[in-house]
């Protein structure tokens, strides 16, 4: 029995996440007064800035903020769930992505990938780059550049953005915000200011 759960843990992980996300969104989007969950609410200023990319309707009532790492297996599994949640609820949900590249073995290219996603945002291609990076096994510099080019971004302009201090600073600010929020793992997900998953 123990071996069965160990073998199928990713399935249970995704299932539990889906149920929690679904219930949290129902609560967050409710127009009638509901008893708040016993979770401390974090201010918008602590959670995101106007520099952070938004997937979905920027005026949506439900805001999901995800701190993620492109080399995190759990983030890879959760991404299609978040993607379909936003797409299946047009105008109701917005996803704000922040980066928390983990300083652990196997995640050596996580920060470079986060910088590449942020650079792609400068060309209006964050969502596309974000989804492609989860599929990309080798996140070396050449592959990051080639992925951007495949999305229609000019190579020279992308390299310029990739190497810019402005883009790198946005990722540093994400990491700093995660540290202030005492986040140590990914994905860490907030819905309307309350953390539901980490």
C-alpha distance (Angstrom), angle and dihedral (degrees) to the residues before:
residue distance angle dihedral
X1 . . .
X2 3.80 . .
X3 3.83 89.9 .
X4 3.82 90.4 50.8
X5 3.82 92.3 56.5
X6 3.80 91.8 44.6
X7 3.82 91.3 52.0
X8 3.81 93.7 46.5
X9 3.82 98.9 37.8
X10 3.84 94.2 115.2
X11 3.82 89.7 56.6
X12 3.80 92.3 50.0
X13 3.81 90.5 44.6
X14 3.80 92.6 53.9
X15 3.81 92.1 42.8
X16 3.80 93.8 52.2
X17 3.81 91.0 45.6
X18 3.82 91.7 50.9
X19 3.82 92.6 51.3
X20 3.82 92.6 46.6
X21 3.81 91.9 47.2
X22 3.80 92.6 47.9
X23 3.81 93.6 49.8
X24 3.79 92.6 44.3
X25 3.81 92.5 51.7
X26 3.81 91.3 48.8
X27 3.80 89.0 52.6
X28 3.81 94.5 44.2
X29 3.80 94.1 47.7
X30 3.78 96.1 44.7
X31 3.80 112.8 122.9
X32 3.82 92.5 -161.4
X33 3.81 122.2 75.3
X34 3.78 111.2 -90.9
X35 3.77 130.6 178.8
X36 3.80 107.3 -93.8
X37 3.79 118.3 -120.1
X38 3.79 116.4 -105.1
X39 3.79 91.8 -103.5
X40 3.78 125.2 116.9
X41 3.79 111.4 -113.7
X42 3.80 118.6 -128.1
X43 3.81 119.4 -146.6
X44 3.79 120.9 -110.8
X45 3.82 89.2 -118.5
X46 3.82 90.3 59.9
X47 3.79 93.0 46.1
X48 3.80 105.9 46.2
X49 3.79 147.6 -8.0
X50 3.79 133.1 -145.9
X51 3.82 87.7 -98.7
X52 3.80 92.6 66.5
X53 3.82 116.4 98.1
X54 3.79 119.8 -111.5
X55 3.80 124.5 -147.6
X56 3.80 111.7 -162.4
X57 3.81 131.2 9.7
X58 3.81 110.7 -12.4
X59 3.84 89.6 -148.9
X60 3.82 96.3 50.1
X61 3.81 118.3 136.4
X62 3.80 93.5 -133.4
X63 3.80 117.0 63.3
X64 3.78 120.4 -168.3
X65 3.80 115.6 -168.8
X66 3.79 115.6 -166.4
X67 3.80 125.6 -169.6
X68 3.79 103.9 -158.9
X69 3.80 146.4 172.3
X70 3.82 120.2 -148.0
X71 3.82 91.7 -141.9
X72 3.81 94.5 49.6
X73 3.84 111.7 110.8
X74 3.81 91.4 -152.0
X75 3.83 90.6 52.7
X76 3.80 89.3 50.2
X77 3.82 89.3 53.6
X78 3.80 94.8 44.3
X79 3.83 96.6 46.5
X80 3.84 96.8 77.9
X81 3.82 89.6 48.0
X82 3.81 92.3 53.0
X83 3.81 90.7 42.2
X84 3.81 93.9 53.2
X85 3.82 91.7 41.7
X86 3.82 90.6 58.2
X87 3.83 94.1 41.1
X88 3.81 94.0 47.9
X89 3.80 93.0 50.6
X90 3.83 103.7 49.9
X91 3.79 113.5 -167.9
X92 3.81 92.7 5.3
X93 3.79 105.9 78.2
X94 3.78 134.8 39.5
X95 3.80 124.5 -170.5
X96 3.79 119.1 -150.1
X97 3.79 113.6 -165.2
X98 3.78 123.4 -152.2
X99 3.76 126.8 177.2
X100 3.79 128.7 -117.8
X101 3.82 107.0 169.1
X102 3.78 105.2 -168.4
X103 3.83 118.5 -131.1
X104 3.80 94.6 -134.3
X105 3.79 137.3 111.9
X106 3.78 113.0 -73.5
X107 3.81 92.4 25.4
X108 3.80 98.2 80.7
X109 3.82 92.6 121.1
X110 3.81 96.2 43.2
X111 3.79 95.5 98.4
X112 3.83 92.1 47.1
X113 3.81 89.1 51.4
X114 3.81 91.0 49.6
X115 3.81 89.7 51.1
X116 3.82 90.0 49.0
X117 3.83 91.6 51.7
X118 3.80 90.2 48.7
X119 3.81 90.6 48.5
X120 3.83 89.9 51.0
X121 3.81 88.6 54.1
X122 3.80 88.1 64.7
X123 3.82 86.9 65.5
X124 3.81 96.0 44.1
X125 3.81 91.9 -104.5
X126 3.78 102.6 108.2
X127 3.80 97.0 116.8
X128 3.79 92.8 49.6
X129 3.82 93.7 45.8
X130 3.80 91.5 44.7
X131 3.81 91.6 56.3
X132 3.81 93.8 42.8
X133 3.80 93.4 51.1
X134 3.80 91.3 59.8
X135 3.82 88.6 56.8
X136 3.82 95.3 44.5
X137 3.81 111.6 97.0
X138 3.80 98.5 -174.2
X139 3.79 107.8 48.7
X140 3.79 96.0 -178.5
X141 3.80 117.7 143.9
X142 3.82 95.5 -98.7
X143 3.80 91.9 51.7
X144 3.80 91.8 47.9
X145 3.80 89.9 52.4
X146 3.82 92.8 45.1
X147 3.81 90.4 50.4
X148 3.80 90.8 52.7
X149 3.81 91.1 48.9
X150 3.83 90.3 49.8
X151 3.82 86.7 57.8
X152 3.80 91.2 56.6
X153 3.81 98.8 -98.3
X154 3.80 116.6 142.3
X155 3.82 107.9 -108.3
X156 3.81 98.2 -137.3
X157 3.80 93.4 45.0
X158 3.81 91.4 48.1
X159 3.82 92.6 50.7
X160 3.79 88.9 50.4
X161 3.83 90.6 52.5
X162 3.82 91.6 42.9
X163 3.80 91.0 56.4
X164 3.81 96.5 41.0
X165 3.78 120.7 115.6
X166 3.83 89.7 -137.9
X167 3.81 92.5 63.1
X168 3.81 93.7 42.8
X169 3.81 89.7 50.2
X170 3.82 91.9 56.4
X171 3.82 90.1 56.4
X172 3.82 90.6 46.3
X173 3.82 89.2 52.3
X174 3.81 90.1 51.6
X175 3.79 90.3 52.5
X176 3.79 91.6 46.7
X177 3.83 91.2 50.5
X178 3.82 89.9 50.6
X179 3.79 90.4 51.8
X180 3.82 92.0 50.6
X181 3.81 88.7 50.4
X182 3.82 88.8 50.4
X183 3.80 92.7 -121.3
X184 3.78 113.8 163.5
X185 3.78 103.4 166.3
X186 3.77 143.2 41.5
X187 2.90 140.4 -85.1
X188 3.80 95.5 33.7
X189 3.79 108.0 175.0
X190 3.80 129.8 -167.6
X191 3.80 123.6 -172.5
X192 3.81 115.0 -161.2
X193 3.78 90.2 -20.5
X194 3.80 99.3 -47.5
X195 3.77 122.9 105.8
X196 3.78 112.6 -125.1
X197 3.76 102.5 164.2
X198 3.80 137.9 28.1
